[in-house]
Amino acid sequence: MATDADFVKFIVDQLAGTGSVSSKKKFGEYAIYCEGKVVALVCDNQLFVKQTKGGRDFVGNVTEALPYPGAKLCFLIDDKLEDHEWMSSLITITAHELPAPKIKKAKITKKSK
């Protein structure tokens, strides 16, 4: 089952005021970005937040799940989706603890003569 774009919009709207939050379609599902970092995935209309120590401490009793086969375990968030403040706090903590994205080097192409 693919993720509904309205569900992704709902998640992004819930995170309004958290910082620079956006979504991007990836491989038929969506990545959620905060301050340029991928902090969560939305797969099959479910929110999977990347694991961090601070996030684990904040959530407490957390459910872990795979967003897709072969992925790393993430925090599956399902019962707090309507709680704007709680969601914003979790994403802020997660974004703060994740490393900055690696800068991709531009590909150099050879000119043909």
MILUM-10474 format. One line per field, with one value per atom (N, C-alpha, C, O): x, y, z; chain. Coordinates in Angstrom, 2 decimals. Atoms other than C-alpha are relative to their C-alpha. Layout:
<rs>
xx <- c(X ...)
yy <- c(Y ...)
zz <- c(Z ...)
chain <- c(A ...)
</rs>
This chain:
<rs>
xx <- c(0.85 0.00 0.89 1.78 -0.78 1.44 -0.56 -1.72 0.39 1.33 -0.85 -0.55 0.89 -1.44 0.65 1.11 -0.62 -0.13 -0.67 0.00 0.69 -2.78 0.53 0.59 -0.57 -1.31 1.35 1.64 -1.31 2.16 -0.20 0.51 0.29 0.71 -0.43 -0.02 0.43 -0.96 1.22 1.30 -1.21 2.40 0.80 1.21 -0.78 4.22 -0.73 -0.09 0.77 1.41 0.12 0.19 -0.15 1.69 1.34 1.48 -1.35 5.36 0.25 1.39 -0.15 4.72 0.55 0.11 -0.62 6.87 1.18 1.83 -1.10 9.44 1.33 2.39 -1.19 11.93 -0.32 -1.49 0.20 12.41 -0.36 0.52 0.49 10.27 -0.58 -1.34 0.52 9.53 -0.07 0.42 0.06 8.78 0.45 0.38 -0.43 10.13 -0.33 -0.06 0.35 8.86 1.28 2.12 -1.16 11.44 -0.46 -1.08 0.28 11.00 -1.46 -1.74 1.42 7.21 -0.52 -1.73 0.40 7.15 0.58 0.95 -0.43 8.25 1.03 1.02 -0.94 11.13 -0.43 -0.86 0.29 10.51 1.33 2.16 -1.24 13.28 -0.25 -1.31 0.01 13.99 1.39 2.38 -1.28 16.75 0.96 2.16 -0.80 17.98 0.39 1.11 -0.34 18.27 -1.23 -2.34 1.11 16.12 -0.21 0.65 0.30 14.45 -1.02 -1.13 1.06 11.61 -0.36 -0.03 0.53 10.05 -1.49 -1.95 1.43 6.39 -0.18 -0.01 0.18 5.68 -1.32 -1.62 1.31 2.27 -0.86 -1.51 0.78 0.64 0.35 -0.51 -0.50 2.76 1.24 2.00 -1.15 5.36 1.09 0.86 -1.17 8.80 1.07 1.60 -0.99 11.18 1.34 1.41 -1.34 14.92 0.32 -0.07 -0.35 16.31 1.16 2.17 -1.08 18.38 -0.16 -1.23 0.07 19.22 -1.00 -1.83 0.92 17.39 -1.44 -2.34 1.35 14.38 -0.53 -1.69 0.41 14.30 -0.35 -1.35 0.28 14.50 -1.31 -2.08 1.22 11.72 -1.24 -2.23 1.17 9.36 -0.28 -1.44 0.19 9.95 -0.28 0.59 0.37 8.12 -0.29 -1.39 0.08 8.73 -0.23 0.26 0.18 7.57 0.98 1.02 -0.95 10.29 -0.53 -1.12 0.45 9.55 0.85 1.54 -0.71 11.05 -0.93 -2.04 0.86 9.68 -0.14 -1.16 0.02 10.55 1.05 1.96 -0.97 12.48 1.43 1.70 -1.41 16.21 0.36 1.54 -0.26 15.85 0.46 0.35 -0.33 17.15 -1.28 -2.24 1.16 14.70 -0.20 0.76 0.39 12.87 -1.05 -1.59 1.10 10.44 -1.29 -1.42 1.31 6.91 -0.90 -1.20 0.85 4.73 -1.42 -1.67 1.37 1.03 -1.03 -2.06 1.00 -0.74 0.18 -0.64 -0.26 0.73 -0.06 0.33 0.00 0.20 -0.81 -0.50 0.87 -2.51 0.58 0.08 -0.57 -0.31 1.13 2.28 -0.95 1.41 1.24 2.36 -1.15 3.64 0.92 2.14 -0.80 4.79 0.77 1.96 -0.64 5.52 1.13 2.21 -1.02 7.42 1.22 2.35 -1.11 9.52 0.83 2.06 -0.72 10.42 0.84 2.00 -0.73 11.42 1.14 2.21 -1.08 13.44 1.16 2.31 -1.02 15.33 0.74 1.97 -0.59 15.91 0.91 2.04 -0.80 17.15 1.28 2.34 -1.16 19.49 1.09 2.28 -0.96 21.13 0.55 1.61 -0.48 21.48 1.13 1.12 -1.09 24.66 -0.50 -1.52 0.33 24.58 0.14 0.99 -0.12 24.02 1.35 1.91 -1.28 27.16 -0.21 -1.22 0.06 27.86 0.47 1.57 -0.34 27.83 0.90 0.63 -0.90 30.69 -0.62 -1.25 0.52 29.73 0.77 1.99 -0.64 30.43 0.71 0.18 -0.77 33.10 -0.16 0.13 0.19 32.28 1.09 1.51 -1.04 34.86 -0.67 -1.70 0.52 34.27 0.59 1.79 -0.51 34.55 0.48 -0.07 -0.59 36.68 -0.63 -0.26)
yy <- c(-1.18 0.00 1.24 1.36 -1.23 3.36 1.04 0.97 -1.05 6.38 1.05 1.44 -1.03 8.91 1.37 1.67 -1.33 12.43 0.86 1.69 -0.76 13.85 -0.36 0.51 0.41 11.82 0.69 1.14 -0.67 13.24 1.48 2.04 -1.41 16.76 0.18 1.15 -0.06 16.10 -0.05 0.73 0.12 15.02 1.29 1.81 -1.25 18.08 1.15 1.97 -1.05 20.34 -0.12 0.89 0.21 18.79 0.51 0.86 -0.42 19.78 1.48 1.95 -1.43 23.43 0.70 0.46 -0.73 25.72 -0.74 -0.23 0.79 22.99 0.45 0.14 -0.39 24.53 -0.17 -0.16 0.19 24.01 -1.47 -2.32 1.37 20.88 -0.12 0.73 0.26 19.41 -1.50 -2.30 1.42 16.13 -0.12 0.82 0.27 14.54 -1.45 -2.35 1.36 11.53 -0.75 -0.27 0.85 8.74 -1.44 -2.00 1.41 5.30 -0.36 -1.44 0.27 5.54 0.35 0.31 -0.42 6.63 1.39 2.07 -1.37 9.84 0.05 -0.75 -0.33 11.20 1.34 2.23 -1.26 13.94 0.61 -0.04 -0.72 16.52 1.09 1.73 -1.12 18.92 0.59 -0.09 -0.70 21.48 -0.73 -0.79 0.67 19.53 -1.43 -2.06 1.37 16.20 -0.89 -0.47 0.96 13.14 -0.48 -1.13 0.36 12.64 -1.11 -1.77 1.00 10.31 -0.45 0.20 0.54 8.19 -0.22 -0.57 0.33 7.84 -1.09 -0.87 1.17 4.40 -0.67 -0.88 0.65 2.77 0.75 0.15 -0.87 5.72 -0.20 -0.12 0.11 5.15 0.87 1.01 -0.86 7.47 -0.77 -1.33 0.67 6.01 1.06 1.63 -1.01 8.35 -0.68 -1.71 0.56 7.71 -0.08 0.78 0.21 6.37 0.89 1.01 -0.72 8.61 -0.27 -0.66 0.21 8.34 0.96 0.57 -1.00 11.58 -0.31 -0.12 0.37 10.43 -1.16 -1.17 1.16 7.13 0.45 0.01 -0.51 8.96 0.78 0.66 -0.80 11.32 -0.87 -0.67 0.84 8.64 -0.95 -1.21 0.97 6.19 -1.38 -1.96 1.33 2.95 0.11 0.50 -0.23 2.93 -1.31 -2.37 1.12 0.59 0.18 1.25 -0.06 -0.19 -0.86 -1.91 0.74 -1.32 0.39 1.40 -0.27 -1.50 0.74 0.27 -0.69 1.07 -0.76 -0.65 0.83 -1.29 -1.09 -0.92 1.09 -4.57 0.48 1.16 -0.36 -4.09 1.33 1.69 -1.29 -0.75 -0.22 -1.32 0.02 0.07 0.19 0.81 -0.20 -0.09 1.48 2.23 -1.37 3.16 -0.04 -1.10 -0.12 4.41 0.12 1.02 -0.06 3.70 0.87 0.52 -0.93 6.62 -0.12 0.14 0.14 5.97 0.63 1.11 -0.49 7.10 1.48 2.02 -1.41 10.64 0.91 2.08 -0.78 11.83 1.29 2.27 -1.17 14.30 1.02 2.14 -0.87 15.83 0.84 0.41 -0.90 18.78 0.27 0.17 -0.34 19.73 -1.21 -1.08 1.21 16.15 -0.35 -0.65 0.32 15.53 0.99 0.58 -1.01 18.81 -0.22 -0.08 0.26 17.99 -1.18 -1.11 1.19 14.53 0.29 -0.11 -0.29 15.81 0.97 0.85 -0.93 18.68 -0.74 -0.51 0.80 16.25 -0.86 -0.93 0.89 13.86 0.78 0.37 -0.81 16.56 0.50 0.54 -0.51 17.94 -1.07 -0.76 1.07 14.54 -0.64 -1.27 0.61 13.43 0.84 2.06 -0.75 14.35 0.78 0.45 -0.78 16.94 -0.90 -1.79 0.83 15.44 0.23 1.32 -0.10 14.69 0.81 0.67 -0.79 17.12 -0.86 -1.42 0.82 15.33 0.82 1.98 -0.65 16.17 -0.05 -1.04 -0.06 17.26 -0.97 -1.11 0.93 14.70 0.80 1.78 -0.64 15.72 -0.84 -2.04 0.72 14.80 0.42 1.57 -0.26 14.50 0.52 0.00 -0.53 16.58 -0.79 -1.08 0.72 14.73 1.02 2.11 -0.90 16.26 -0.17 0.51)
zz <- c(0.00 0.00 0.00 0.84 0.09 -0.99 0.98 1.40 -0.91 1.24 -0.72 -1.85 0.51 0.68 0.22 1.32 -0.09 -0.06 1.07 1.68 -1.05 2.30 1.38 2.26 -1.28 5.17 0.23 1.33 -0.11 4.46 0.31 1.14 -0.26 4.36 1.45 2.09 -1.40 7.73 0.93 1.88 -0.85 9.24 -0.07 0.97 0.15 7.84 0.70 1.36 -0.67 9.08 1.52 2.22 -1.44 12.55 0.50 1.68 -0.38 12.56 -0.29 -0.18 0.28 11.61 1.24 2.36 -1.10 13.72 0.61 1.53 -0.52 14.35 -0.58 -0.03 0.74 11.97 -1.47 -1.86 1.43 8.29 -0.25 -0.35 0.19 7.75 -1.40 -1.86 1.34 4.35 -0.23 0.57 0.37 2.64 -1.45 -2.23 1.36 -0.49 -0.33 0.46 0.42 -2.40 -0.34 -1.09 0.22 -2.38 -0.18 0.72 0.25 -3.93 0.27 0.78 -0.18 -3.83 1.37 1.59 -1.34 -0.19 0.24 -0.72 -0.27 1.57 1.12 2.05 -1.06 3.62 0.58 -0.16 -0.69 6.20 0.40 1.05 -0.29 6.50 1.03 1.03 -0.94 9.35 -0.02 0.26 0.10 8.89 -0.94 -0.69 1.02 5.84 0.33 -0.45 -0.41 7.71 -0.13 0.22 0.02 7.06 1.44 2.02 -1.38 10.44 0.10 1.14 -0.05 9.51 -1.40 -2.40 1.25 6.80 0.18 1.27 0.00 5.93 -1.03 -2.23 0.86 4.52 0.36 1.54 -0.22 4.10 1.01 1.86 -0.90 5.90 1.47 2.33 -1.36 9.00 0.12 -0.83 -0.25 10.57 0.73 1.80 -0.56 11.26 0.25 -0.70 -0.36 13.13 0.25 0.91 -0.20 13.04 1.49 2.28 -1.40 16.29 0.43 -0.26 -0.67 18.55 1.49 1.95 -1.45 22.24 0.63 1.45 -0.53 23.02 -0.35 0.47 0.42 21.03 0.82 1.23 -0.82 22.92 1.42 1.98 -1.35 26.26 0.04 0.99 0.06 25.20 -0.15 0.56 0.27 23.87 1.15 1.48 -1.08 26.72 -0.56 -1.22 0.49 25.92 -1.49 -1.90 1.44 22.19 -0.75 -0.36 0.91 19.45 -1.15 -1.77 1.10 16.92 -1.15 -0.94 1.18 13.38 -1.20 -1.19 1.25 9.91 -0.96 -1.21 0.96 7.46 -1.32 -2.00 1.20 4.59 0.18 0.99 -0.16 4.21 -0.25 -1.24 0.13 4.73 0.64 0.68 -0.65 6.53 1.45 1.99 -1.42 10.00 0.79 0.33 -0.86 12.88 0.29 0.46 -0.32 13.53 1.10 1.43 -0.95 16.15 -0.81 -1.63 0.66 14.92 0.86 2.01 -0.74 15.97 -0.54 -1.71 0.48 15.82 0.94 0.48 -0.94 18.99 0.36 1.11 -0.34 19.19 -1.23 -1.14 1.23 15.62 0.10 -0.57 -0.16 16.71 0.98 1.06 -1.04 19.47 -0.62 -0.68 0.68 17.73 0.84 0.33 -0.85 20.68 0.21 0.14 -0.22 21.35 -1.27 -1.22 1.28 17.67 -0.30 -0.72 0.24 17.34 0.88 0.43 -0.92 20.40 -0.46 -0.47 0.46 19.11 -1.24 -1.31 1.24 15.67 0.26 -0.34 -0.36 17.17 0.65 0.30 -0.67 19.43 -1.02 -1.01 1.01 16.54 -0.94 -1.19 0.93 14.16 0.67 0.05 -0.73 16.83 0.14 0.08 -0.24 17.39 -1.28 -1.24 1.24 13.77 -0.61 -0.50 0.64 11.89 -1.21 -1.81 1.20 9.15 -1.22 -1.24 1.21 5.70 -0.67 -0.64 0.71 3.72 -1.27 -1.96 1.21 0.95 -1.15 -1.12 1.16 -2.38 -0.92 -1.21 0.95 -4.70 -1.38 -1.77 1.37 -8.17 -0.88 -0.75 0.93 -10.86 -1.08 -1.60 1.06 -13.31 -1.26 -1.28 1.26 -16.85 -0.98 -1.04 1.00 -19.58 -1.26 -1.70 1.26 -22.67 -1.14 -1.16 1.17 -25.91 -1.04 -1.18 1.00 -28.67 -1.33 -2.29)
chain <- c(A A A A A A A A A A A A A A A A A A A A A A A A A A A A A A A A A A A A A A A A A A A A A A A A A A A A A A A A A A A A A A A A A A A A A A A A A A A A A A A A A A A A A A A A A A A A A A A A A A A A A A A A A A A A A A A A A A A A A A A A A A A A A A A A A A A A A A A A A A A A A A A A A A A A A A A A A A A A A A A A A A A A A A A A A A A A A A A A A A A A A A A A A A A A A A A A A A A A A A A A A A A A A A A A A A A A A A A A A A A A A A A A A A A A A A A A A A A A A A A A A A A A A A A A A A A A A A A A A A A A A A A A A A A A A A A A A A A A A A A A A A A A A A A A A A A A A A A A A A A A A A A A A A A A A A A A A A A A A A A A A A A A A A A A A A A A A A A A A A A A A A A A A A A A A A A A A A A A A A A A A A A A A A A A A A A A A A A A A A A A A A A A A A A A A A A A A A A A A A A A A A A A A A A A A A A A A A A A A A A A A A A A A A A A A A A A A A A A A A A A A A A A A A A A A A A A)
</rs>
